[in-house]
Amino acid sequence: MLKELEMWAQQDFRSVNGQIEYLLSEAIKKQKRSKNKGTSSEMD
């Protein structure tokens, strides 16, 4: 998995740590969107 992350990071001109940070932030955004679909008010 680390090799795949390294290759993906190189393609996006990021460090491996930067790629991991990007993936985590995207997962958090996705989770927030899916939570908000079921409710009428936003939660932070």
Phi and psi in radians as a Rosetta constraint file:
Dihedral C 1 N 2 CA 2 C 2 CIRCULARHARMONIC -1.085 0.35
Dihedral N 2 CA 2 C 2 N 3 CIRCULARHARMONIC -0.706 0.35
Dihedral C 2 N 3 CA 3 C 3 CIRCULARHARMONIC -1.078 0.35
Dihedral N 3 CA 3 C 3 N 4 CIRCULARHARMONIC -0.711 0.35
Dihedral C 3 N 4 CA 4 C 4 CIRCULARHARMONIC -1.132 0.35
Dihedral N 4 CA 4 C 4 N 5 CIRCULARHARMONIC -0.737 0.35
Dihedral C 4 N 5 CA 5 C 5 CIRCULARHARMONIC -1.089 0.35
Dihedral N 5 CA 5 C 5 N 6 CIRCULARHARMONIC -0.720 0.35
Dihedral C 5 N 6 CA 6 C 6 CIRCULARHARMONIC -1.082 0.35
Dihedral N 6 CA 6 C 6 N 7 CIRCULARHARMONIC -0.777 0.35
Dihedral C 6 N 7 CA 7 C 7 CIRCULARHARMONIC -1.136 0.35
Dihedral N 7 CA 7 C 7 N 8 CIRCULARHARMONIC -0.753 0.35
Dihedral C 7 N 8 CA 8 C 8 CIRCULARHARMONIC -1.117 0.35
Dihedral N 8 CA 8 C 8 N 9 CIRCULARHARMONIC -0.732 0.35
Dihedral C 8 N 9 CA 9 C 9 CIRCULARHARMONIC -1.087 0.35
Dihedral N 9 CA 9 C 9 N 10 CIRCULARHARMONIC -0.735 0.35
Dihedral C 9 N 10 CA 10 C 10 CIRCULARHARMONIC -1.079 0.35
Dihedral N 10 CA 10 C 10 N 11 CIRCULARHARMONIC -0.709 0.35
Dihedral C 10 N 11 CA 11 C 11 CIRCULARHARMONIC -1.108 0.35
Dihedral N 11 CA 11 C 11 N 12 CIRCULARHARMONIC -0.603 0.35
Dihedral C 11 N 12 CA 12 C 12 CIRCULARHARMONIC -1.660 0.35
Dihedral N 12 CA 12 C 12 N 13 CIRCULARHARMONIC 0.139 0.35
Dihedral C 12 N 13 CA 13 C 13 CIRCULARHARMONIC 0.979 0.35
Dihedral N 13 CA 13 C 13 N 14 CIRCULARHARMONIC 0.774 0.35
Dihedral C 13 N 14 CA 14 C 14 CIRCULARHARMONIC -2.153 0.35
Dihedral N 14 CA 14 C 14 N 15 CIRCULARHARMONIC 2.830 0.35
Dihedral C 14 N 15 CA 15 C 15 CIRCULARHARMONIC -1.379 0.35
Dihedral N 15 CA 15 C 15 N 16 CIRCULARHARMONIC 2.904 0.35
Dihedral C 15 N 16 CA 16 C 16 CIRCULARHARMONIC -1.077 0.35
Dihedral N 16 CA 16 C 16 N 17 CIRCULARHARMONIC -0.752 0.35
Dihedral C 16 N 17 CA 17 C 17 CIRCULARHARMONIC -1.086 0.35
Dihedral N 17 CA 17 C 17 N 18 CIRCULARHARMONIC -0.690 0.35
Dihedral C 17 N 18 CA 18 C 18 CIRCULARHARMONIC -1.120 0.35
Dihedral N 18 CA 18 C 18 N 19 CIRCULARHARMONIC -0.657 0.35
Dihedral C 18 N 19 CA 19 C 19 CIRCULARHARMONIC -1.159 0.35
Dihedral N 19 CA 19 C 19 N 20 CIRCULARHARMONIC -0.746 0.35
Dihedral C 19 N 20 CA 20 C 20 CIRCULARHARMONIC -1.102 0.35
Dihedral N 20 CA 20 C 20 N 21 CIRCULARHARMONIC -0.749 0.35
Dihedral C 20 N 21 CA 21 C 21 CIRCULARHARMONIC -1.072 0.35
Dihedral N 21 CA 21 C 21 N 22 CIRCULARHARMONIC -0.738 0.35
Dihedral C 21 N 22 CA 22 C 22 CIRCULARHARMONIC -1.070 0.35
Dihedral N 22 CA 22 C 22 N 23 CIRCULARHARMONIC -0.828 0.35
Dihedral C 22 N 23 CA 23 C 23 CIRCULARHARMONIC -1.087 0.35
Dihedral N 23 CA 23 C 23 N 24 CIRCULARHARMONIC -0.725 0.35
Dihedral C 23 N 24 CA 24 C 24 CIRCULARHARMONIC -1.141 0.35
Dihedral N 24 CA 24 C 24 N 25 CIRCULARHARMONIC -0.736 0.35
Dihedral C 24 N 25 CA 25 C 25 CIRCULARHARMONIC -1.152 0.35
Dihedral N 25 CA 25 C 25 N 26 CIRCULARHARMONIC -0.656 0.35
Dihedral C 25 N 26 CA 26 C 26 CIRCULARHARMONIC -1.138 0.35
Dihedral N 26 CA 26 C 26 N 27 CIRCULARHARMONIC -0.686 0.35
Dihedral C 26 N 27 CA 27 C 27 CIRCULARHARMONIC -1.129 0.35
Dihedral N 27 CA 27 C 27 N 28 CIRCULARHARMONIC -0.685 0.35
Dihedral C 27 N 28 CA 28 C 28 CIRCULARHARMONIC -1.158 0.35
Dihedral N 28 CA 28 C 28 N 29 CIRCULARHARMONIC -0.752 0.35
Dihedral C 28 N 29 CA 29 C 29 CIRCULARHARMONIC -1.051 0.35
Dihedral N 29 CA 29 C 29 N 30 CIRCULARHARMONIC -0.762 0.35
Dihedral C 29 N 30 CA 30 C 30 CIRCULARHARMONIC -1.100 0.35
Dihedral N 30 CA 30 C 30 N 31 CIRCULARHARMONIC -0.730 0.35
Dihedral C 30 N 31 CA 31 C 31 CIRCULARHARMONIC -1.112 0.35
Dihedral N 31 CA 31 C 31 N 32 CIRCULARHARMONIC -0.746 0.35
Dihedral C 31 N 32 CA 32 C 32 CIRCULARHARMONIC -1.093 0.35
Dihedral N 32 CA 32 C 32 N 33 CIRCULARHARMONIC -0.728 0.35
Dihedral C 32 N 33 CA 33 C 33 CIRCULARHARMONIC -1.109 0.35
Dihedral N 33 CA 33 C 33 N 34 CIRCULARHARMONIC -0.727 0.35
Dihedral C 33 N 34 CA 34 C 34 CIRCULARHARMONIC -1.213 0.35
Dihedral N 34 CA 34 C 34 N 35 CIRCULARHARMONIC -0.583 0.35
Dihedral C 34 N 35 CA 35 C 35 CIRCULARHARMONIC -1.174 0.35
Dihedral N 35 CA 35 C 35 N 36 CIRCULARHARMONIC -0.711 0.35
Dihedral C 35 N 36 CA 36 C 36 CIRCULARHARMONIC -1.261 0.35
Dihedral N 36 CA 36 C 36 N 37 CIRCULARHARMONIC -0.368 0.35
Dihedral C 36 N 37 CA 37 C 37 CIRCULARHARMONIC -1.135 0.35
Dihedral N 37 CA 37 C 37 N 38 CIRCULARHARMONIC -0.575 0.35
Dihedral C 37 N 38 CA 38 C 38 CIRCULARHARMONIC -1.502 0.35
Dihedral N 38 CA 38 C 38 N 39 CIRCULARHARMONIC -0.156 0.35
Dihedral C 38 N 39 CA 39 C 39 CIRCULARHARMONIC -2.189 0.35
Dihedral N 39 CA 39 C 39 N 40 CIRCULARHARMONIC 2.815 0.35
Dihedral C 39 N 40 CA 40 C 40 CIRCULARHARMONIC -1.630 0.35
Dihedral N 40 CA 40 C 40 N 41 CIRCULARHARMONIC -0.268 0.35
Dihedral C 40 N 41 CA 41 C 41 CIRCULARHARMONIC -1.980 0.35
Dihedral N 41 CA 41 C 41 N 42 CIRCULARHARMONIC 2.629 0.35
Dihedral C 41 N 42 CA 42 C 42 CIRCULARHARMONIC -1.531 0.35
Dihedral N 42 CA 42 C 42 N 43 CIRCULARHARMONIC 2.532 0.35
Dihedral C 42 N 43 CA 43 C 43 CIRCULARHARMONIC -2.088 0.35
Dihedral N 43 CA 43 C 43 N 44 CIRCULARHARMONIC 2.398 0.35
